Amino acid sequence: MHELAVDPDIWGAITTLLQNCGNIDQISLPLRTGQGNGLCVTCRFSLVHTPTGEDRIFWTLLGMESGRSSCR
């Protein structure tokens, strides 16, 4: 997942937000495809505590912003 981000520090920031908020809804992220092309996607992230005591991040892709290669 880390290779998808245009900014490699984005996942650390998302993790910190999730630890404090539990979920992030409707966030636009600049990502790149496997071919290296940029695109802007709208996502939802949730932090879930499992019965075994682990924290898992669930990522839902809500959609792409058509024709945009970067987010504002």
N, C-alpha and C positions, 0 to 999 in steps of 0.2 A: 504494500500500500504506500510506503514511503516514496517509492519511485514515481508515483503518480503526481505528486505535488510539484508545482512550479517552485515554490518556496519550501525548502526542506524543514524549516522551523515550524511550519503550519501545524504538524501533528503534535508537537510539544505543546503548542498553544491550545489546541483543541482538547488535549488530555487534561490540561490544567483547568480549562473552563468546565469540562465534564465533572471533574472531581469536586468543583464548587457548586455546580448548577444541576447536575444529573442528566440534563439533555440540552441540545441545541437544535432549534427548529428553523427551517427556512434560511440556511446560510448559503451564500454563493461563494464557491471556491474556484480558483483558477487551477485546473488540472491539465495533464497532457495524456495523449493516447499512447499506445504501445509504439506507434511510429514517431512519437515526439511532437505531434501537433497539439497546440494549445486549444482549450475549450473552457467555457464557463458553465459549471453545473450547480444546481440547487440541491442541497442535501439536508438530511436530518441525522443527528448523532445522539445516541443514548448510551449511558453507562449503566450496566446491569451487574448486580452482585449475584454470583452464582451460589448455590447451596454449599459448594466446596470452599467458599471463601475467596474465589477469584473474581476479579473485575474484568468484564468483557465490554468492548465497545461495539455497538451495533450501528452500522452505517446504512442509511437508506438513500438511494439516489432518487430524487423527486423529479428531476428533469434537466434538460440542457437549455441554456439560453440561446436560442436559434441564431446562428451566424456570428456569434461573439466568440472571439478567441481569448479574451481577457475579461475579468470582472472589474466592476467599478468599486 
